Structure formats: C-alpha cells, structure tokens
Amino acid sequence: MNNTIKYKYAKDHNQKIIEISTINKHDRNNSQYYCISCGKELIARLGENNQHHFAHKSSADNISCNNETYLHELAKIKIKEKFEKSDSFIIRLKEHVICSSVKTCEFSSGTNACYDTQEKTVNLKSYYNVCTTEKQIENFRADILLENSTRPIKPLLIEICVTHPCSEEKINSKLPIIEIPINSADDIKEIEKNAEVKGKTYNIPPKDVYKPLEINYPLQKYALFSSGKYHYKDCYKTTCKKIAIPQYEQALLEISVYNQYFDNNYFFLFAKSLGYNIRSCFICQHYKDDQGYFNYHLCMRYKKNNTPREPHFLYAYRCPYYTINRNLYQRYQSSVIESHIKIIKNDTESFNKLNHESLYLQHVDNILKKSIETLTKYFKNQKLSIHIENEDINLAEHYDSSKYSKENDWVYCLKLYHSEQAQRYPLFIYCIEENYNYEKLRTSTKSIYIKVNGTDSIILFFHNNEINLYKCKTCFFHNIHLKASTKANVEQRDIVFSTYLESNNEELHFPNNYKENILSLLEKEFTLKTIFIEDYDHKRLNLKTLFNRCIISEINGVKMLELYNDQPYSAVYIQPCFNNEDPQKQIPTIVLRLDTKEKWKETTYQDCPLIVQGKNGEFYKIMNLFTD
C-alpha cells in the first residue's frame, strides 16, 4: 500500500497557488484543489491531530504523482512570482579586487598576486525585466530565463536542482547560470521570505575592480648582528604596508627579500656588497657542504693546513686561507634582483668597527672554560672516571685535589693530585681547541687531551649522570696504563706513570685464524638475530632494520663482514681489529676492538652483540645511519 503524499501547496480552480495554512474548512467545502505535479484533484486535510496538508483524493493517484516534480514545478512558480512582484532579487557574486596601486607599488607582483576575492550583492532586477519559465535558449530549455527587453544583456538561466544538478552540456555552453538547490517546500518558503536568493553560479566570471588593498605577503627576512651571528626566516608573513617595519631591535643590518630565490649565502654576499666587512666559511672557496649520502660539511684545508675540520662561523675572521667562492659569487650576481630587496636597517660603520677575530677568541675561551669547569665539578662530586683496558677507574679514588688554569688562548688544564701523597704523579687533563696541536703539550707526565669544538663536546662522555673519559677521535691518553697492585689479595688497580707503549705483538696472544672465527660468529649472529651499535650520544641502532643480508668479503686485502641491502643504504662493513691495528677508514666501517680476555663479548643488548663507540668499537663514515 502506497504512503499518502502530503503537500503544503496546491492550485485552485483559477490556477492560483494556495498554501494549506491559508484555508479553513469553509474554503475546503466550497473550493476544489489540484496537484501542482500531476494535476489530479486534491483534498485539504484539516484535522485536529495531524499537520494540515493536501492529499490526493484518490489513493491511486499517489502512484502517478512525483514529489520531485512537485518541488521542481512549485519552485519555478514561486521564484517567478518573487521576481515579478519584488523590487529586488538579490544574489551574491564574486568580484576580483585588484590593488589600485598595482602599477606603482614597489612591492607589486602584478594583477595575479596583488588581488583579493570578495563577495558583492547584485540586484538582478537592475539588469533584467522579463522572467519566463520553460523557455528555449540555444539548444537548451531553461527552468527560468531572465532577459532584458530594452538592453543587450546576455540572458541568465535559473535552474532548479531537486535531485538532478545542471548537465555538463548546459554548464559547458558558457551560458550564465544560477543553480538553486531545493530539498523541501521549506526551502521554497525561505526563498519567498528572504531578499537574497542563494545558489551556485556557473559561467559568471568575477568582475575586476580596483580598490586600495593591504596584501598578505610571504617574505624572507634576514638580519645581521654585532656578534657576527645572523638570523633568517624563510617564510615570514606580513602585509605589503608592513614590509619596511623593523623586526629585529638589535640588528645592524635587516632586509626583506621578495619574489626571488635567496639564501643565507646570498645574504652574506649582499651584505658584502653594502660594504660590510663580513666573513663566513659558508661562502669560502675551501668550504664543502655535501648533502649526499654522508651529509657532512667541512673545510677542505683541514688536513693540509691544520684548519678546523668543521669550523665555527667566527673562525673565518682569522683564517689566512679565506677566499670568497668565485662560482657562488657569479651565481649571486646573475640571479639576484636587488630591486626586490628592501633594506630596513643598515649600519655598516658600527659593524666594521668590531674586532670579530677577538670575538672568536672569546668564543673559544668560553667553551674551553665551561668544559674544564664541568670536569672539575664532576671530579669534586666523585663522578669523573676514565675507561682504559675495559676498566672504569674513578679518579676520586686516586686524587683528592684539583685546580685548573688557562695555559694559553687555546688550552685550559685541570690538574688532579693527591695532597698527602707527594710521590703520586699528578694527572693533567687538557681541554684544547679542536685545531690546536696537542703534541706541543706532551711531556713525561700522565695526561689526557680532549679536543673541544663546542659546549656539547663534554656531553659525549656523559653516562648515567657521570663523566667517563675514553679513547676516541676527540680524546687522547698519554702515559696512562693499568698495572696490577703488588699487594696480595687486592684486586684494585692503580693508574701509574709509565712510558710503556702497547705491544706491537699483541696478536701473538690470539690463534692464527682468530679473526676468521670472529667474522663467522658475527655472520651467524646477524643472520639468526641481529647486531646493535651505539654511538657517543648513547643512541642505539639495530642494524637489521637497515640491512638484511651479510657476507664475509675482502676489501683492500682485509676480510670484513659486509652488511648490505637494496636501496636506500650503501653497504657497511664490520672489521675486527687488534688494538695496535689501523682500521679501514675510507669506507663505511664499524670497528670491533678485540682484547685478549674477549670482554667485548660481554657487551650485549637483548642477547645480541653490541658494539659501543669508544668502548669496544669505532665508527667511520656511518654517522648518517643514526640520523636517517
């Protein structure tokens, strides 16, 4: 059995649209009503319990009648009535507002950038005076067509969308169209009540208008300070009227860059062109920044001329080899548009009066002093130890006093000694600038040399809230070894002075095929389980997450365990080495240091071998694995 279709509107015998709320029982008994959709007779239901409505007199008429057609026909009639009876028929259209200063503003990017899209209300009654339903235009029939009988204005189609939107053919016809969505009779009621008609527009392009605008602008901001430091924001958002407002109170040079490629190196060269006595390793001929597999940057003269491998930015002011990169300068000259650089602040005189070489010395003194003070603090708290021959020795067990001093501009020294045992040789711990030749400091005393290149250099040796110094590429031991105590039943070991050098015949303590056995063991461990490595920062890495295959191979006459995989990582090699051997350093290598007591086997993680940098291992050209 079909459900009764309930309508709010019907036609009377004069074809006038009648709403159910406007009639009473007298009207019902003395009038006839007809369906807007199918034309069949309706009766007005004006009961006390249910909502008043029109319904088909014959239930069989429900089959042929369609609610979609009813809404579609009703909407056309009501919208036409609204247009003809009202003084206004408002719709909202978009307009393309272009800044009126687009041709004169120095920051202008043209009409494609210096604009805004805004909405405006348009009274269609000001443009059209004829409204017709179901009228043919070109190859289409419009639900409602608006025309102007006196002016040559292109007709406008109003399409009613109940369930079927405009066809692609009608949209592609380039005829201006307003599509009004109708879901119920209530939507039609809203159109009657409101001055504005809401709908989707097609083929009505935004109109260009010119008005003063304040455009949001993405910029690059650069600033140079008296310290030699610089700051930049790659995507600084402001408006065109605020571009020239200073953002860095302490800056000596501040610029805004727009509508071009620009980077830090170009900023240094631009400052140079303004007369700033600025230097930076980044624009030096000898500086290399490799963003490839190993991702490193360095001074190419560090081996030949003993410059810092990774220099501090102020080092350029005292470097005798500093030369501006010619290729970089040529790219700068050919690509930078100086008219697209706005100088906000410019004080070359104040900058050039500064002695930046002395600032570098202050920087070095600061990091050396902080490092030596940190070592002193941890010694006094009995938390300073050294790691030697697989033993951790707490220095507070051997010394009870300390004092530090500045040896020169590049060296600070911490002297540890015993106040009551004058015969005990003191230990000297030197914090040296990374580029300083510590060989100059070597004497017959026991000493440790730590190369410092930043305030975090000592952090490398932190472990469990203690500092544990060990041999590595930045820490060197001189005249220090362990010797068993001569007292019986005492297991304690003392640090003693000696000119003893490690035996070059160390491998005589091992079987001839010892390394081959170690490689076979590592191959088995990696195949069945995995191998872990840990760097100075205690970052631990499971090699199985990067490599899934291994093979014992020979490189430069040395047998090693090769770990490999498909993309993205190149092969990495594990090389067992005796303490007196130099490992392969030109390829990605994980060195496993072997000892006569095989204590390296005791260093494990999750029951798998663990190779710890500085403890039982060394790493060469693999540090990118910890950052990828």
Stockholm file with secondary structure:
# STOCKHOLM 1.0

chainA/1-628         MNNTIKYKYAKDHNQKIIEISTINKHDRNNSQYYCISCGKELIARLGENNQHHFAHKSSADNISCNNETYLHELAKIKIKEKFEKSDSFIIRLKEHVICSSVKTCEFSSGTNACYDTQEKTVNLKSYYNVCTTEKQIENFRADILLENSTRPIKPLLIEICVTHPCSEEKINSKLPIIEIPINSADDIKEIEKNAEVKGKTYNIPPKDVYKPLEINYPLQKYALFSSGKYHYKDCYKTTCKKIAIPQYEQALLEISVYNQYFDNNYFFLFAKSLGYNIRSCFICQHYKDDQGYFNYHLCMRYKKNNTPREPHFLYAYRCPYYTINRNLYQRYQSSVIESHIKIIKNDTESFNKLNHESLYLQHVDNILKKSIETLTKYFKNQKLSIHIENEDINLAEHYDSSKYSKENDWVYCLKLYHSEQAQRYPLFIYCIEENYNYEKLRTSTKSIYIKVNGTDSIILFFHNNEINLYKCKTCFFHNIHLKASTKANVEQRDIVFSTYLESNNEELHFPNNYKENILSLLEKEFTLKTIFIEDYDHKRLNLKTLFNRCIISEINGVKMLELYNDQPYSAVYIQPCFNNEDPQKQIPTIVLRLDTKEKWKETTYQDCPLIVQGKNGEFYKIMNLFTD
#=GR chainA/1-628 SS CCCCCCBSEEECTTSCEEEGGGCCHHHHHHCCEECTTTCCEEEEECCSSSCCEEEESSTTHHHHCCHHHHHHHHHHHHHHHHHHHCSCCEEEEEEEEEETTTTTCTTCCCTTTSEEEEEEEEEGGGTCCEEEEEEEETTEEEEEEEECSSSCCCCEEEEEESSCCCCHHHHTTTCCEEEEECCSHHHHHHHHHCSBCCCEEESCCCEEEEECCCCEEEEEEEEECTTSCEEEEEEEEEETTTTTSCCCTTCSEEEEECSSCCCHHHHHHHHHHTTCCCCCGGGBTTEEEECSSSCEEEETTTTTSCCCSSCCGGGGGTCTTCCBCHHHHHHHHHHCCGGGEEEEEECHHHHHTSCHHHHHHHHHHHHHHHHHHHHHHHHHTTCEEEEETTEEEEGGGTCCEEEEEEEETTEEEEEEECSSCTTSCCEEEEEEETTSCGGGGCCSSEEEEEEESSTTTGGGGEETTEEEEECBTTEEEESEEEEECSSTTCCCEEEEECCCCCCTTGGGGSCTTHHHHHHHHHHHHHHHSCCEEECTTCCEEEGGGTCCEEEEEEETTEEEEEEECSTTCCCEEEEEECTTCCCCCSSCEEEEECCTTCGGGGCEETTEEEEEBTTTEEEESCGGGGTC
#=GC SS_cons         CCCCCCBSEEECTTSCEEEGGGCCHHHHHHCCEECTTTCCEEEEECCSSSCCEEEESSTTHHHHCCHHHHHHHHHHHHHHHHHHHCSCCEEEEEEEEEETTTTTCTTCCCTTTSEEEEEEEEEGGGTCCEEEEEEEETTEEEEEEEECSSSCCCCEEEEEESSCCCCHHHHTTTCCEEEEECCSHHHHHHHHHCSBCCCEEESCCCEEEEECCCCEEEEEEEEECTTSCEEEEEEEEEETTTTTSCCCTTCSEEEEECSSCCCHHHHHHHHHHTTCCCCCGGGBTTEEEECSSSCEEEETTTTTSCCCSSCCGGGGGTCTTCCBCHHHHHHHHHHCCGGGEEEEEECHHHHHTSCHHHHHHHHHHHHHHHHHHHHHHHHHTTCEEEEETTEEEEGGGTCCEEEEEEEETTEEEEEEECSSCTTSCCEEEEEEETTSCGGGGCCSSEEEEEEESSTTTGGGGEETTEEEEECBTTEEEESEEEEECSSTTCCCEEEEECCCCCCTTGGGGSCTTHHHHHHHHHHHHHHHSCCEEECTTCCEEEGGGTCCEEEEEEETTEEEEEEECSTTCCCEEEEEECTTCCCCCSSCEEEEECCTTCGGGGCEETTEEEEEBTTTEEEESCGGGGTC
//
